[in-house]
Amino acid sequence: MPDRPAPRPRGRQFFANPGPTNIPESVLRAIDRAAVDFNDAEFVETVYHPARAGLKRVLGTSAELFMYTASGHGAWEAGLANLLSPGDTVLIPESGFFSDQWARMAERLGLRLRKLDADWRQGADPAAIEAALKADTAHEIKAVCIVHNETSTGVTLPLPDIRAAIDAARHPALYLADTISSLACMPFEMDAWGIDCAVGGSQKGLMLPTGFSFTGASAKAMAAHKTAKLPRFYLDWTIMMGRGFRSFVGTVPVSLFYGLQESLRLLEEEGKDAVFARHARLAEGVRRCVQTWAGANDGPQFYCVDPGRRSNSVTAVLMPDGHDAEAVRSIALQRSNVSLGGGLGRLGGKVFRIGHMGDLNEPMVLGTLAAVELALRRAGVPHQKGGVDAAMEYYAAS
Ligand SMILES: *Cc1c(COP(=O)(O)O)cnc(C)c1O
């Protein structure tokens, strides 16, 4: 018989992953119901259409919205497949694991990749994007794909500045933005920021289970879609527009729509600006704590070296040399039942990530930070004490 893993300590798990995230009780209750016929008029009129309209408000768009029963990767693929043709060139500036993954997908789909290398610890500079577009005098680049909030590194990129860079280069490329880990956590305005295709998912700021994702599509995107020839069926926008749902080629995930209706109600009850302010404030407490642990730069550090780009939904913490992030994560989980994010791709073992997005308050953050500080002690990782206290000082004063 294989060894069974030791049972976790009793008590509520503190879930501090940067996706999936905590699902509010009221959302769980809303989802907990028997299946309904997705063509049922009452469902369509009182749940589906209002939720679809609410999701457009969250995205800040009055343009088209298409949804898929798929995780975020499905919406990434939908954006590329509906907008581009085999052999088209896409510019995907490097920001971390997720920009790499989107780039791998583009190549696999038969697109040409124009790379723009950038330091993962700060992400691409809009001036470098502008230069790359200016150099493309033949306008071979058909799309610029940006990960708004690089969840692997905790770096947020300035989407409006990148729009300005595309405009300054007078380049006609489509602008695709992955807002999977920024939506409903920090400002994102698809129409006002001139984004042609916004890619989002259910299990991060929207506080839902994994299982549905979506893309907003501007008028310019819809025009490009008409001539885009990459093969697609389940993800095809034209097929979707022929259906009353204007989404979902196949069964509509009705349970998730009951959940979405409730999560939108929670977001609108609190108010967009208040939701963003809460994330900013909770994130700042995490940063005060990490800054304290760093001590004289011999403790754990911010992975993101640009203070202006530190994310309000996830903080990636770089371990001091010779110390394993997985050991800290495993101690936090096994001893304290606190679940943290690990390092992705080349950051494996070097970084752990504290997710602070979605349904979150001060005691959840402070409890998580205390368990991390405890795990640093237990693992013998050098750090300056008092991180949790620094977070409390900040919360008390703000
Ligand atoms: C989570 C995430 C993805 C991938 O989404 P899945 O739902 O895991 O497929 C893509 N981009 C970013 C920025 C993410 O945070």
The ligand as an SDF file (V2000), in Angstrom:
LIG
                    3D

 15 15  0  0  0  0  0  0  0  0999 V2000
   -4.1720   31.8380  -14.6330 C   0  0  0  0  0  0  0  0  0  0  0  0
   -3.6540   32.5810  -15.7870 C   0  0  0  0  0  0  0  0  0  0  0  0
   -3.6950   32.0790  -17.0960 C   0  0  0  0  0  0  0  0  0  0  0  0
   -4.1350   30.6960  -17.4250 C   0  0  0  0  0  0  0  0  0  0  0  0
   -5.4400   30.4860  -17.1320 O   0  0  0  0  0  0  0  0  0  0  0  0
   -6.0110   29.0090  -16.8880 P   0  0  0  0  0  0  0  0  0  0  0  0
   -7.3570   29.3190  -16.3680 O   0  0  0  0  0  0  0  0  0  0  0  0
   -5.1090   28.3630  -15.8900 O   0  0  0  0  0  0  0  0  0  0  0  0
   -6.0130   28.3230  -18.1890 O   0  0  0  0  0  0  0  0  0  0  0  0
   -3.2590   32.8880  -18.1180 C   0  0  0  0  0  0  0  0  0  0  0  0
   -2.7830   34.1160  -17.8860 N   0  0  0  0  0  0  0  0  0  0  0  0
   -2.6890   34.6210  -16.6490 C   0  0  0  0  0  0  0  0  0  0  0  0
   -2.1360   35.9860  -16.4530 C   0  0  0  0  0  0  0  0  0  0  0  0
   -3.1130   33.8750  -15.5550 C   0  0  0  0  0  0  0  0  0  0  0  0
   -3.0230   34.3720  -14.3160 O   0  0  0  0  0  0  0  0  0  0  0  0
  1  2  1  0
  2  3  1  0
  2 14  2  0
  3  4  1  0
  3 10  2  0
  4  5  1  0
  5  6  1  0
  6  7  2  0
  6  8  1  0
  6  9  1  0
 10 11  1  0
 11 12  2  0
 12 13  1  0
 12 14  1  0
 14 15  1  0
M  END
$$$$
